[in-house]
Amino acid sequence: MRYFYFTKRPIEHKQAGTLHKFWIPEGTPCVPVDNLPKSGFWVVGPWDDMGDEAESVMRNCGILLGADEVEENCMCAFCEGYR
């Protein structure tokens, strides 16, 4: 699957309702939220060096980011955003 949204920078994420805190690296793929009344992006993983806490949170709850933490990148070979 091709992803068109990626995290802008490394993000220190604190999961609400838990003591879990971990880093999400820059360039981690995300997908737009389509199953909640509010907007945002779900993080798609796993990523390199993903710890057990982050994997558990992503598998059980999901990692939701705001629009200000994600950027859209073109996937074509003619654009600078090619990955």
mmCIF file of the N, C-alpha and C atoms, coordinates in Angstrom:
data_MODEL
# 
_entry.id   MODEL 
# 
loop_
_atom_site.group_PDB 
_atom_site.id 
_atom_site.type_symbol 
_atom_site.label_atom_id 
_atom_site.label_alt_id 
_atom_site.label_comp_id 
_atom_site.label_asym_id 
_atom_site.label_entity_id 
_atom_site.label_seq_id 
_atom_site.pdbx_PDB_ins_code 
_atom_site.Cartn_x 
_atom_site.Cartn_y 
_atom_site.Cartn_z 
_atom_site.occupancy 
_atom_site.B_iso_or_equiv 
_atom_site.pdbx_formal_charge 
_atom_site.auth_seq_id 
_atom_site.auth_comp_id 
_atom_site.auth_asym_id 
_atom_site.auth_atom_id 
_atom_site.pdbx_PDB_model_num 
ATOM 1   N N  . MET A 1 1  ? 0.832   -1.187 0.000   1.00 0.00 ? 1  MET A N  1 
ATOM 2   C CA . MET A 1 1  ? 0.000   0.000  0.000   1.00 0.00 ? 1  MET A CA 1 
ATOM 3   C C  . MET A 1 1  ? 0.868   1.239  0.000   1.00 0.00 ? 1  MET A C  1 
ATOM 4   N N  . ARG A 1 2  ? 0.506   2.215  -0.798  1.00 0.00 ? 2  ARG A N  1 
ATOM 5   C CA . ARG A 1 2  ? 1.240   3.474  -0.829  1.00 0.00 ? 2  ARG A CA 1 
ATOM 6   C C  . ARG A 1 2  ? 0.604   4.457  0.150   1.00 0.00 ? 2  ARG A C  1 
ATOM 7   N N  . TYR A 1 3  ? 1.453   5.131  0.905   1.00 0.00 ? 3  TYR A N  1 
ATOM 8   C CA . TYR A 1 3  ? 0.978   6.120  1.873   1.00 0.00 ? 3  TYR A CA 1 
ATOM 9   C C  . TYR A 1 3  ? 1.346   7.509  1.382   1.00 0.00 ? 3  TYR A C  1 
ATOM 10  N N  . PHE A 1 4  ? 0.437   8.442  1.561   1.00 0.00 ? 4  PHE A N  1 
ATOM 11  C CA . PHE A 1 4  ? 0.661   9.800  1.101   1.00 0.00 ? 4  PHE A CA 1 
ATOM 12  C C  . PHE A 1 4  ? 0.854   10.778 2.252   1.00 0.00 ? 4  PHE A C  1 
ATOM 13  N N  . TYR A 1 5  ? 0.743   10.299 3.471   1.00 0.00 ? 5  TYR A N  1 
ATOM 14  C CA . TYR A 1 5  ? 0.923   11.145 4.643   1.00 0.00 ? 5  TYR A CA 1 
ATOM 15  C C  . TYR A 1 5  ? 2.004   10.557 5.536   1.00 0.00 ? 5  TYR A C  1 
ATOM 16  N N  . PHE A 1 6  ? 2.856   11.436 6.075   1.00 0.00 ? 6  PHE A N  1 
ATOM 17  C CA . PHE A 1 6  ? 3.973   11.018 6.910   1.00 0.00 ? 6  PHE A CA 1 
ATOM 18  C C  . PHE A 1 6  ? 4.150   12.015 8.049   1.00 0.00 ? 6  PHE A C  1 
ATOM 19  N N  . THR A 1 7  ? 4.723   11.562 9.163   1.00 0.00 ? 7  THR A N  1 
ATOM 20  C CA . THR A 1 7  ? 4.985   12.478 10.268  1.00 0.00 ? 7  THR A CA 1 
ATOM 21  C C  . THR A 1 7  ? 6.040   13.499 9.845   1.00 0.00 ? 7  THR A C  1 
ATOM 22  N N  . LYS A 1 8  ? 5.839   14.752 10.269  1.00 0.00 ? 8  LYS A N  1 
ATOM 23  C CA . LYS A 1 8  ? 6.730   15.851 9.881   1.00 0.00 ? 8  LYS A CA 1 
ATOM 24  C C  . LYS A 1 8  ? 8.072   15.806 10.598  1.00 0.00 ? 8  LYS A C  1 
ATOM 25  N N  . ARG A 1 9  ? 8.048   15.363 11.836  1.00 0.00 ? 9  ARG A N  1 
ATOM 26  C CA . ARG A 1 9  ? 9.228   15.393 12.698  1.00 0.00 ? 9  ARG A CA 1 
ATOM 27  C C  . ARG A 1 9  ? 9.092   14.264 13.719  1.00 0.00 ? 9  ARG A C  1 
ATOM 28  N N  . PRO A 1 10 ? 10.144  13.956 14.467  1.00 0.00 ? 10 PRO A N  1 
ATOM 29  C CA . PRO A 1 10 ? 9.988   12.980 15.545  1.00 0.00 ? 10 PRO A CA 1 
ATOM 30  C C  . PRO A 1 10 ? 8.981   13.509 16.565  1.00 0.00 ? 10 PRO A C  1 
ATOM 31  N N  . ILE A 1 11 ? 8.119   12.629 17.052  1.00 0.00 ? 11 ILE A N  1 
ATOM 32  C CA . ILE A 1 11 ? 7.057   13.036 17.960  1.00 0.00 ? 11 ILE A CA 1 
ATOM 33  C C  . ILE A 1 11 ? 7.144   12.210 19.235  1.00 0.00 ? 11 ILE A C  1 
ATOM 34  N N  . GLU A 1 12 ? 7.184   12.891 20.381  1.00 0.00 ? 12 GLU A N  1 
ATOM 35  C CA . GLU A 1 12 ? 7.093   12.188 21.654  1.00 0.00 ? 12 GLU A CA 1 
ATOM 36  C C  . GLU A 1 12 ? 5.605   12.028 21.948  1.00 0.00 ? 12 GLU A C  1 
ATOM 37  N N  . HIS A 1 13 ? 5.145   10.802 21.968  1.00 0.00 ? 13 HIS A N  1 
ATOM 38  C CA . HIS A 1 13 ? 3.713   10.535 22.122  1.00 0.00 ? 13 HIS A CA 1 
ATOM 39  C C  . HIS A 1 13 ? 3.432   9.980  23.515  1.00 0.00 ? 13 HIS A C  1 
ATOM 40  N N  . LYS A 1 14 ? 2.450   10.586 24.186  1.00 0.00 ? 14 LYS A N  1 
ATOM 41  C CA . LYS A 1 14 ? 1.988   10.089 25.483  1.00 0.00 ? 14 LYS A CA 1 
ATOM 42  C C  . LYS A 1 14 ? 0.569   9.598  25.284  1.00 0.00 ? 14 LYS A C  1 
ATOM 43  N N  . GLN A 1 15 ? 0.335   8.323  25.500  1.00 0.00 ? 15 GLN A N  1 
ATOM 44  C CA . GLN A 1 15 ? -0.983  7.740  25.290  1.00 0.00 ? 15 GLN A CA 1 
ATOM 45  C C  . GLN A 1 15 ? -1.909  8.119  26.442  1.00 0.00 ? 15 GLN A C  1 
ATOM 46  N N  . ALA A 1 16 ? -3.043  8.716  26.123  1.00 0.00 ? 16 ALA A N  1 
ATOM 47  C CA . ALA A 1 16 ? -4.020  9.128  27.131  1.00 0.00 ? 16 ALA A CA 1 
ATOM 48  C C  . ALA A 1 16 ? -4.517  7.923  27.914  1.00 0.00 ? 16 ALA A C  1 
ATOM 49  N N  . GLY A 1 17 ? -4.637  8.098  29.219  1.00 0.00 ? 17 GLY A N  1 
ATOM 50  C CA . GLY A 1 17 ? -5.159  7.033  30.065  1.00 0.00 ? 17 GLY A CA 1 
ATOM 51  C C  . GLY A 1 17 ? -4.160  5.950  30.425  1.00 0.00 ? 17 GLY A C  1 
ATOM 52  N N  . THR A 1 18 ? -2.927  6.088  29.975  1.00 0.00 ? 18 THR A N  1 
ATOM 53  C CA . THR A 1 18 ? -1.887  5.106  30.302  1.00 0.00 ? 18 THR A CA 1 
ATOM 54  C C  . THR A 1 18 ? -0.610  5.839  30.692  1.00 0.00 ? 18 THR A C  1 
ATOM 55  N N  . LEU A 1 19 ? 0.368   5.109  31.120  1.00 0.00 ? 19 LEU A N  1 
ATOM 56  C CA . LEU A 1 19 ? 1.675   5.688  31.432  1.00 0.00 ? 19 LEU A CA 1 
ATOM 57  C C  . LEU A 1 19 ? 2.646   5.534  30.271  1.00 0.00 ? 19 LEU A C  1 
ATOM 58  N N  . HIS A 1 20 ? 2.154   5.051  29.130  1.00 0.00 ? 20 HIS A N  1 
ATOM 59  C CA . HIS A 1 20 ? 3.018   4.800  27.976  1.00 0.00 ? 20 HIS A CA 1 
ATOM 60  C C  . HIS A 1 20 ? 3.475   6.111  27.340  1.00 0.00 ? 20 HIS A C  1 
ATOM 61  N N  . LYS A 1 21 ? 4.784   6.208  27.121  1.00 0.00 ? 21 LYS A N  1 
ATOM 62  C CA . LYS A 1 21 ? 5.378   7.358  26.440  1.00 0.00 ? 21 LYS A CA 1 
ATOM 63  C C  . LYS A 1 21 ? 6.470   6.812  25.531  1.00 0.00 ? 21 LYS A C  1 
ATOM 64  N N  . PHE A 1 22 ? 6.453   7.237  24.265  1.00 0.00 ? 22 PHE A N  1 
ATOM 65  C CA . PHE A 1 22 ? 7.429   6.722  23.315  1.00 0.00 ? 22 PHE A CA 1 
ATOM 66  C C  . PHE A 1 22 ? 7.588   7.712  22.173  1.00 0.00 ? 22 PHE A C  1 
ATOM 67  N N  . TRP A 1 23 ? 8.619   7.495  21.345  1.00 0.00 ? 23 TRP A N  1 
ATOM 68  C CA . TRP A 1 23 ? 8.914   8.359  20.203  1.00 0.00 ? 23 TRP A CA 1 
ATOM 69  C C  . TRP A 1 23 ? 8.424   7.716  18.907  1.00 0.00 ? 23 TRP A C  1 
ATOM 70  N N  . ILE A 1 24 ? 7.808   8.546  18.069  1.00 0.00 ? 24 ILE A N  1 
ATOM 71  C CA . ILE A 1 24 ? 7.422   8.137  16.715  1.00 0.00 ? 24 ILE A CA 1 
ATOM 72  C C  . ILE A 1 24 ? 8.390   8.857  15.778  1.00 0.00 ? 24 ILE A C  1 
ATOM 73  N N  . PRO A 1 25 ? 9.147   8.147  14.960  1.00 0.00 ? 25 PRO A N  1 
ATOM 74  C CA . PRO A 1 25 ? 10.157  8.794  14.122  1.00 0.00 ? 25 PRO A CA 1 
ATOM 75  C C  . PRO A 1 25 ? 9.564   9.640  12.990  1.00 0.00 ? 25 PRO A C  1 
ATOM 76  N N  . GLU A 1 26 ? 10.350  10.584 12.538  1.00 0.00 ? 26 GLU A N  1 
ATOM 77  C CA . GLU A 1 26 ? 9.992   11.392 11.372  1.00 0.00 ? 26 GLU A CA 1 
ATOM 78  C C  . GLU A 1 26 ? 9.838   10.474 10.160  1.00 0.00 ? 26 GLU A C  1 
ATOM 79  N N  . GLY A 1 27 ? 8.840   10.741 9.329   1.00 0.00 ? 27 GLY A N  1 
ATOM 80  C CA . GLY A 1 27 ? 8.637   9.956  8.117   1.00 0.00 ? 27 GLY A CA 1 
ATOM 81  C C  . GLY A 1 27 ? 7.830   8.686  8.308   1.00 0.00 ? 27 GLY A C  1 
ATOM 82  N N  . THR A 1 28 ? 7.230   8.503  9.504   1.00 0.00 ? 28 THR A N  1 
ATOM 83  C CA . THR A 1 28 ? 6.394   7.324  9.747   1.00 0.00 ? 28 THR A CA 1 
ATOM 84  C C  . THR A 1 28 ? 5.089   7.474  8.975   1.00 0.00 ? 28 THR A C  1 
ATOM 85  N N  . PRO A 1 29 ? 4.662   6.470  8.216   1.00 0.00 ? 29 PRO A N  1 
ATOM 86  C CA . PRO A 1 29 ? 3.431   6.578  7.423   1.00 0.00 ? 29 PRO A CA 1 
ATOM 87  C C  . PRO A 1 29 ? 2.184   6.688  8.295   1.00 0.00 ? 29 PRO A C  1 
ATOM 88  N N  . CYS A 1 30 ? 1.203   7.449  7.794   1.00 0.00 ? 30 CYS A N  1 
ATOM 89  C CA . CYS A 1 30 ? -0.071  7.651  8.475   1.00 0.00 ? 30 CYS A CA 1 
ATOM 90  C C  . CYS A 1 30 ? -1.206  7.578  7.460   1.00 0.00 ? 30 CYS A C  1 
ATOM 91  N N  . VAL A 1 31 ? -2.402  7.295  7.960   1.00 0.00 ? 31 VAL A N  1 
ATOM 92  C CA . VAL A 1 31 ? -3.594  7.281  7.108   1.00 0.00 ? 31 VAL A CA 1 
ATOM 93  C C  . VAL A 1 31 ? -4.652  8.175  7.749   1.00 0.00 ? 31 VAL A C  1 
ATOM 94  N N  . PRO A 1 32 ? -5.465  8.865  6.933   1.00 0.00 ? 32 PRO A N  1 
ATOM 95  C CA . PRO A 1 32 ? -6.507  9.728  7.491   1.00 0.00 ? 32 PRO A CA 1 
ATOM 96  C C  . PRO A 1 32 ? -7.536  8.922  8.285   1.00 0.00 ? 32 PRO A C  1 
ATOM 97  N N  . VAL A 1 33 ? -8.022  9.523  9.359   1.00 0.00 ? 33 VAL A N  1 
ATOM 98  C CA . VAL A 1 33 ? -9.062  8.911  10.188  1.00 0.00 ? 33 VAL A CA 1 
ATOM 99  C C  . VAL A 1 33 ? -10.362 8.876  9.391   1.00 0.00 ? 33 VAL A C  1 
ATOM 100 N N  . ASP A 1 34 ? -10.996 7.694  9.345   1.00 0.00 ? 34 ASP A N  1 
ATOM 101 C CA . ASP A 1 34 ? -12.283 7.587  8.660   1.00 0.00 ? 34 ASP A CA 1 
ATOM 102 C C  . ASP A 1 34 ? -13.324 6.895  9.533   1.00 0.00 ? 34 ASP A C  1 
ATOM 103 N N  . ASN A 1 35 ? -12.958 6.645  10.802  1.00 0.00 ? 35 ASN A N  1 
ATOM 104 C CA . ASN A 1 35 ? -13.875 5.922  11.671  1.00 0.00 ? 35 ASN A CA 1 
ATOM 105 C C  . ASN A 1 35 ? -14.181 6.655  12.978  1.00 0.00 ? 35 ASN A C  1 
ATOM 106 N N  . LEU A 1 36 ? -13.866 7.945  13.042  1.00 0.00 ? 36 LEU A N  1 
ATOM 107 C CA . LEU A 1 36 ? -14.139 8.763  14.224  1.00 0.00 ? 36 LEU A CA 1 
ATOM 108 C C  . LEU A 1 36 ? -14.809 10.063 13.810  1.00 0.00 ? 36 LEU A C  1 
ATOM 109 N N  . PRO A 1 37 ? -15.560 10.691 14.721  1.00 0.00 ? 37 PRO A N  1 
ATOM 110 C CA . PRO A 1 37 ? -16.191 11.962 14.368  1.00 0.00 ? 37 PRO A CA 1 
ATOM 111 C C  . PRO A 1 37 ? -15.205 13.118 14.237  1.00 0.00 ? 37 PRO A C  1 
ATOM 112 N N  . LYS A 1 38 ? -14.024 13.009 14.857  1.00 0.00 ? 38 LYS A N  1 
ATOM 113 C CA . LYS A 1 38 ? -13.036 14.084 14.715  1.00 0.00 ? 38 LYS A CA 1 
ATOM 114 C C  . LYS A 1 38 ? -11.998 13.709 13.664  1.00 0.00 ? 38 LYS A C  1 
ATOM 115 N N  . SER A 1 39 ? -11.314 14.708 13.167  1.00 0.00 ? 39 SER A N  1 
ATOM 116 C CA . SER A 1 39 ? -10.317 14.450 12.133  1.00 0.00 ? 39 SER A CA 1 
ATOM 117 C C  . SER A 1 39 ? -8.957  14.163 12.770  1.00 0.00 ? 39 SER A C  1 
ATOM 118 N N  . GLY A 1 40 ? -8.073  13.595 11.993  1.00 0.00 ? 40 GLY A N  1 
ATOM 119 C CA . GLY A 1 40 ? -6.735  13.276 12.436  1.00 0.00 ? 40 GLY A CA 1 
ATOM 120 C C  . GLY A 1 40 ? -6.148  12.196 11.558  1.00 0.00 ? 40 GLY A C  1 
ATOM 121 N N  . PHE A 1 41 ? -5.091  11.567 12.037  1.00 0.00 ? 41 PHE A N  1 
ATOM 122 C CA . PHE A 1 41 ? -4.391  10.536 11.279  1.00 0.00 ? 41 PHE A CA 1 
ATOM 123 C C  . PHE A 1 41 ? -4.000  9.390  12.201  1.00 0.00 ? 41 PHE A C  1 
ATOM 124 N N  . TRP A 1 42 ? -4.196  8.169  11.723  1.00 0.00 ? 42 TRP A N  1 
ATOM 125 C CA . TRP A 1 42 ? -3.728  6.976  12.423  1.00 0.00 ? 42 TRP A CA 1 
ATOM 126 C C  . TRP A 1 42 ? -2.305  6.684  11.972  1.00 0.00 ? 42 TRP A C  1 
ATOM 127 N N  . VAL A 1 43 ? -1.434  6.358  12.908  1.00 0.00 ? 43 VAL A N  1 
ATOM 128 C CA . VAL A 1 43 ? -0.061  5.960  12.594  1.00 0.00 ? 43 VAL A CA 1 
ATOM 129 C C  . VAL A 1 43 ? -0.082  4.515  12.114  1.00 0.00 ? 43 VAL A C  1 
ATOM 130 N N  . VAL A 1 44 ? 0.672   4.255  11.047  1.00 0.00 ? 44 VAL A N  1 
ATOM 131 C CA . VAL A 1 44 ? 0.808   2.911  10.505  1.00 0.00 ? 44 VAL A CA 1 
ATOM 132 C C  . VAL A 1 44 ? 2.195   2.409  10.902  1.00 0.00 ? 44 VAL A C  1 
ATOM 133 N N  . GLY A 1 45 ? 2.276   1.244  11.450  1.00 0.00 ? 45 GLY A N  1 
ATOM 134 C CA . GLY A 1 45 ? 3.559   0.717  11.887  1.00 0.00 ? 45 GLY A CA 1 
ATOM 135 C C  . GLY A 1 45 ? 3.696   -0.709 11.418  1.00 0.00 ? 45 GLY A C  1 
ATOM 136 N N  . PRO A 1 46 ? 4.662   -1.407 11.856  1.00 0.00 ? 46 PRO A N  1 
ATOM 137 C CA . PRO A 1 46 ? 5.679   -0.968 12.809  1.00 0.00 ? 46 PRO A CA 1 
ATOM 138 C C  . PRO A 1 46 ? 6.784   -0.153 12.149  1.00 0.00 ? 46 PRO A C  1 
ATOM 139 N N  . TRP A 1 47 ? 7.584   0.489  12.963  1.00 0.00 ? 47 TRP A N  1 
ATOM 140 C CA . TRP A 1 47 ? 8.740   1.221  12.471  1.00 0.00 ? 47 TRP A CA 1 
ATOM 141 C C  . TRP A 1 47 ? 9.989   0.643  13.122  1.00 0.00 ? 47 TRP A C  1 
ATOM 142 N N  . ASP A 1 48 ? 11.158  1.019  12.605  1.00 0.00 ? 48 ASP A N  1 
ATOM 143 C CA . ASP A 1 48 ? 12.424  0.522  13.147  1.00 0.00 ? 48 ASP A CA 1 
ATOM 144 C C  . ASP A 1 48 ? 12.544  0.895  14.623  1.00 0.00 ? 48 ASP A C  1 
ATOM 145 N N  . ASP A 1 49 ? 13.050  -0.003 15.420  1.00 0.00 ? 49 ASP A N  1 
ATOM 146 C CA . ASP A 1 49 ? 13.263  0.214  16.854  1.00 0.00 ? 49 ASP A CA 1 
ATOM 147 C C  . ASP A 1 49 ? 11.971  0.518  17.610  1.00 0.00 ? 49 ASP A C  1 
ATOM 148 N N  . MET A 1 50 ? 10.861  -0.007 17.118  1.00 0.00 ? 50 MET A N  1 
ATOM 149 C CA . MET A 1 50 ? 9.590   0.182  17.806  1.00 0.00 ? 50 MET A CA 1 
ATOM 150 C C  . MET A 1 50 ? 9.589   -0.676 19.069  1.00 0.00 ? 50 MET A C  1 
ATOM 151 N N  . GLY A 1 51 ? 9.381   -0.053 20.210  1.00 0.00 ? 51 GLY A N  1 
ATOM 152 C CA . GLY A 1 51 ? 9.401   -0.768 21.480  1.00 0.00 ? 51 GLY A CA 1 
ATOM 153 C C  . GLY A 1 51 ? 8.105   -1.531 21.735  1.00 0.00 ? 51 GLY A C  1 
ATOM 154 N N  . ASP A 1 52 ? 8.120   -2.348 22.774  1.00 0.00 ? 52 ASP A N  1 
ATOM 155 C CA . ASP A 1 52 ? 6.957   -3.153 23.129  1.00 0.00 ? 52 ASP A CA 1 
ATOM 156 C C  . ASP A 1 52 ? 5.763   -2.287 23.529  1.00 0.00 ? 52 ASP A C  1 
ATOM 157 N N  . GLU A 1 53 ? 6.035   -1.173 24.240  1.00 0.00 ? 53 GLU A N  1 
ATOM 158 C CA . GLU A 1 53 ? 4.937   -0.291 24.656  1.00 0.00 ? 53 GLU A CA 1 
ATOM 159 C C  . GLU A 1 53 ? 4.238   0.313  23.448  1.00 0.00 ? 53 GLU A C  1 
ATOM 160 N N  . ALA A 1 54 ? 5.001   0.835  22.502  1.00 0.00 ? 54 ALA A N  1 
ATOM 161 C CA . ALA A 1 54 ? 4.414   1.437  21.304  1.00 0.00 ? 54 ALA A CA 1 
ATOM 162 C C  . ALA A 1 54 ? 3.648   0.406  20.494  1.00 0.00 ? 54 ALA A C  1 
ATOM 163 N N  . GLU A 1 55 ? 4.204   -0.785 20.371  1.00 0.00 ? 55 GLU A N  1 
ATOM 164 C CA . GLU A 1 55 ? 3.528   -1.846 19.619  1.00 0.00 ? 55 GLU A CA 1 
ATOM 165 C C  . GLU A 1 55 ? 2.209   -2.235 20.294  1.00 0.00 ? 55 GLU A C  1 
ATOM 166 N N  . SER A 1 56 ? 2.218   -2.323 21.610  1.00 0.00 ? 56 SER A N  1 
ATOM 167 C CA . SER A 1 56 ? 1.010   -2.662 22.351  1.00 0.00 ? 56 SER A CA 1 
ATOM 168 C C  . SER A 1 56 ? -0.070  -1.597 22.189  1.00 0.00 ? 56 SER A C  1 
ATOM 169 N N  . VAL A 1 57 ? 0.320   -0.335 22.309  1.00 0.00 ? 57 VAL A N  1 
ATOM 170 C CA . VAL A 1 57 ? -0.641  0.766  22.160  1.00 0.00 ? 57 VAL A CA 1 
ATOM 171 C C  . VAL A 1 57 ? -1.205  0.785  20.747  1.00 0.00 ? 57 VAL A C  1 
ATOM 172 N N  . MET A 1 58 ? -0.359  0.633  19.744  1.00 0.00 ? 58 MET A N  1 
ATOM 173 C CA . MET A 1 58 ? -0.826  0.676  18.366  1.00 0.00 ? 58 MET A CA 1 
ATOM 174 C C  . MET A 1 58 ? -1.770  -0.489 18.071  1.00 0.00 ? 58 MET A C  1 
ATOM 175 N N  . ARG A 1 59 ? -1.454  -1.655 18.568  1.00 0.00 ? 59 ARG A N  1 
ATOM 176 C CA . ARG A 1 59 ? -2.280  -2.831 18.317  1.00 0.00 ? 59 ARG A CA 1 
ATOM 177 C C  . ARG A 1 59 ? -3.622  -2.754 19.049  1.00 0.00 ? 59 ARG A C  1 
ATOM 178 N N  . ASN A 1 60 ? -3.629  -2.263 20.289  1.00 0.00 ? 60 ASN A N  1 
ATOM 179 C CA . ASN A 1 60 ? -4.827  -2.287 21.115  1.00 0.00 ? 60 ASN A CA 1 
ATOM 180 C C  . ASN A 1 60 ? -5.687  -1.027 21.035  1.00 0.00 ? 60 ASN A C  1 
ATOM 181 N N  . CYS A 1 61 ? -5.076  0.120  20.893  1.00 0.00 ? 61 CYS A N  1 
ATOM 182 C CA . CYS A 1 61 ? -5.820  1.388  20.917  1.00 0.00 ? 61 CYS A CA 1 
ATOM 183 C C  . CYS A 1 61 ? -5.695  2.171  19.607  1.00 0.00 ? 61 CYS A C  1 
ATOM 184 N N  . GLY A 1 62 ? -4.536  2.090  18.998  1.00 0.00 ? 62 GLY A N  1 
ATOM 185 C CA . GLY A 1 62 ? -4.229  2.940  17.853  1.00 0.00 ? 62 GLY A CA 1 
ATOM 186 C C  . GLY A 1 62 ? -3.528  4.202  18.323  1.00 0.00 ? 62 GLY A C  1 
ATOM 187 N N  . ILE A 1 63 ? -2.738  4.782  17.447  1.00 0.00 ? 63 ILE A N  1 
ATOM 188 C CA . ILE A 1 63 ? -2.020  6.014  17.756  1.00 0.00 ? 63 ILE A CA 1 
ATOM 189 C C  . ILE A 1 63 ? -2.599  7.093  16.854  1.00 0.00 ? 63 ILE A C  1 
ATOM 190 N N  . LEU A 1 64 ? -3.269  8.058  17.464  1.00 0.00 ? 64 LEU A N  1 
ATOM 191 C CA . LEU A 1 64 ? -3.956  9.119  16.732  1.00 0.00 ? 64 LEU A CA 1 
ATOM 192 C C  . LEU A 1 64 ? -3.144  10.399 16.815  1.00 0.00 ? 64 LEU A C  1 
ATOM 193 N N  . LEU A 1 65 ? -2.848  10.995 15.655  1.00 0.00 ? 65 LEU A N  1 
ATOM 194 C CA . LEU A 1 65 ? -2.107  12.251 15.590  1.00 0.00 ? 65 LEU A CA 1 
ATOM 195 C C  . LEU A 1 65 ? -2.989  13.340 14.993  1.00 0.00 ? 65 LEU A C  1 
ATOM 196 N N  . GLY A 1 66 ? -2.668  14.581 15.325  1.00 0.00 ? 66 GLY A N  1 
ATOM 197 C CA . GLY A 1 66 ? -3.371  15.721 14.757  1.00 0.00 ? 66 GLY A CA 1 
ATOM 198 C C  . GLY A 1 66 ? -2.816  16.093 13.397  1.00 0.00 ? 66 GLY A C  1 
ATOM 199 N N  . ALA A 1 67 ? -3.583  16.889 12.669  1.00 0.00 ? 67 ALA A N  1 
ATOM 200 C CA . ALA A 1 67 ? -3.184  17.307 11.319  1.00 0.00 ? 67 ALA A CA 1 
ATOM 201 C C  . ALA A 1 67 ? -1.901  18.126 11.326  1.00 0.00 ? 67 ALA A C  1 
ATOM 202 N N  . ASP A 1 68 ? -1.601  18.827 12.427  1.00 0.00 ? 68 ASP A N  1 
ATOM 203 C CA . ASP A 1 68 ? -0.390  19.642 12.496  1.00 0.00 ? 68 ASP A CA 1 
ATOM 204 C C  . ASP A 1 68 ? 0.879   18.811 12.649  1.00 0.00 ? 68 ASP A C  1 
ATOM 205 N N  . GLU A 1 69 ? 0.748   17.516 12.926  1.00 0.00 ? 69 GLU A N  1 
ATOM 206 C CA . GLU A 1 69 ? 1.907   16.646 13.100  1.00 0.00 ? 69 GLU A CA 1 
ATOM 207 C C  . GLU A 1 69 ? 2.219   15.812 11.859  1.00 0.00 ? 69 GLU A C  1 
ATOM 208 N N  . VAL A 1 70 ? 1.383   15.946 10.825  1.00 0.00 ? 70 VAL A N  1 
ATOM 209 C CA . VAL A 1 70 ? 1.482   15.106 9.627   1.00 0.00 ? 70 VAL A CA 1 
ATOM 210 C C  . VAL A 1 70 ? 1.543   15.997 8.392   1.00 0.00 ? 70 VAL A C  1 
ATOM 211 N N  . GLU A 1 71 ? 2.280   15.546 7.378   1.00 0.00 ? 71 GLU A N  1 
ATOM 212 C CA . GLU A 1 71 ? 2.336   16.279 6.121   1.00 0.00 ? 71 GLU A CA 1 
ATOM 213 C C  . GLU A 1 71 ? 2.031   15.337 4.964   1.00 0.00 ? 71 GLU A C  1 
ATOM 214 N N  . GLU A 1 72 ? 1.495   15.904 3.913   1.00 0.00 ? 72 GLU A N  1 
ATOM 215 C CA . GLU A 1 72 ? 1.185   15.120 2.719   1.00 0.00 ? 72 GLU A CA 1 
ATOM 216 C C  . GLU A 1 72 ? 2.381   15.148 1.792   1.00 0.00 ? 72 GLU A C  1 
ATOM 217 N N  . ASN A 1 73 ? 2.746   14.003 1.268   1.00 0.00 ? 73 ASN A N  1 
ATOM 218 C CA . ASN A 1 73 ? 3.856   13.895 0.318   1.00 0.00 ? 73 ASN A CA 1 
ATOM 219 C C  . ASN A 1 73 ? 3.377   13.216 -0.939  1.00 0.00 ? 73 ASN A C  1 
ATOM 220 N N  . CYS A 1 74 ? 3.823   13.722 -2.056  1.00 0.00 ? 74 CYS A N  1 
ATOM 221 C CA . CYS A 1 74 ? 3.499   13.107 -3.337  1.00 0.00 ? 74 CYS A CA 1 
ATOM 222 C C  . CYS A 1 74 ? 4.345   11.852 -3.506  1.00 0.00 ? 74 CYS A C  1 
ATOM 223 N N  . MET A 1 75 ? 3.784   10.854 -4.139  1.00 0.00 ? 75 MET A N  1 
ATOM 224 C CA . MET A 1 75 ? 4.496   9.588  -4.323  1.00 0.00 ? 75 MET A CA 1 
ATOM 225 C C  . MET A 1 75 ? 5.063   9.419  -5.735  1.00 0.00 ? 75 MET A C  1 
ATOM 226 N N  . CYS A 1 76 ? 4.916   10.437 -6.577  1.00 0.00 ? 76 CYS A N  1 
ATOM 227 C CA . CYS A 1 76 ? 5.405   10.261 -7.942  1.00 0.00 ? 76 CYS A CA 1 
ATOM 228 C C  . CYS A 1 76 ? 6.904   10.570 -8.023  1.00 0.00 ? 76 CYS A C  1 
ATOM 229 N N  . ALA A 1 77 ? 7.563   10.018 -8.988  1.00 0.00 ? 77 ALA A N  1 
ATOM 230 C CA . ALA A 1 77 ? 9.018   10.163 -9.141  1.00 0.00 ? 77 ALA A CA 1 
ATOM 231 C C  . ALA A 1 77 ? 9.419   11.568 -9.584  1.00 0.00 ? 77 ALA A C  1 
ATOM 232 N N  . PHE A 1 78 ? 8.466   12.392 -9.999  1.00 0.00 ? 78 PHE A N  1 
ATOM 233 C CA . PHE A 1 78 ? 8.786   13.718 -10.493 1.00 0.00 ? 78 PHE A CA 1 
ATOM 234 C C  . PHE A 1 78 ? 8.817   14.767 -9.379  1.00 0.00 ? 78 PHE A C  1 
ATOM 235 N N  . CYS A 1 79 ? 8.332   14.437 -8.221  1.00 0.00 ? 79 CYS A N  1 
ATOM 236 C CA . CYS A 1 79 ? 8.254   15.394 -7.114  1.00 0.00 ? 79 CYS A CA 1 
ATOM 237 C C  . CYS A 1 79 ? 9.370   15.194 -6.116  1.00 0.00 ? 79 CYS A C  1 
ATOM 238 N N  . GLU A 1 80 ? 9.662   16.240 -5.354  1.00 0.00 ? 80 GLU A N  1 
ATOM 239 C CA . GLU A 1 80 ? 10.704  16.149 -4.330  1.00 0.00 ? 80 GLU A CA 1 
ATOM 240 C C  . GLU A 1 80 ? 10.320  15.201 -3.209  1.00 0.00 ? 80 GLU A C  1 
ATOM 241 N N  . GLY A 1 81 ? 9.019   15.011 -2.962  1.00 0.00 ? 81 GLY A N  1 
ATOM 242 C CA . GLY A 1 81 ? 8.563   14.178 -1.878  1.00 0.00 ? 81 GLY A CA 1 
ATOM 243 C C  . GLY A 1 81 ? 8.607   12.701 -2.148  1.00 0.00 ? 81 GLY A C  1 
ATOM 244 N N  . TYR A 1 82 ? 9.229   12.282 -3.237  1.00 0.00 ? 82 TYR A N  1 
ATOM 245 C CA . TYR A 1 82 ? 9.260   10.853 -3.575  1.00 0.00 ? 82 TYR A CA 1 
ATOM 246 C C  . TYR A 1 82 ? 9.968   10.064 -2.482  1.00 0.00 ? 82 TYR A C  1 
ATOM 247 N N  . ARG A 1 83 ? 9.349   8.965  -2.064  1.00 0.00 ? 83 ARG A N  1 
ATOM 248 C CA . ARG A 1 83 ? 9.949   8.108  -1.016  1.00 0.00 ? 83 ARG A CA 1 
ATOM 249 C C  . ARG A 1 83 ? 10.129  6.724  -1.567  1.00 0.00 ? 83 ARG A C  1 
# 
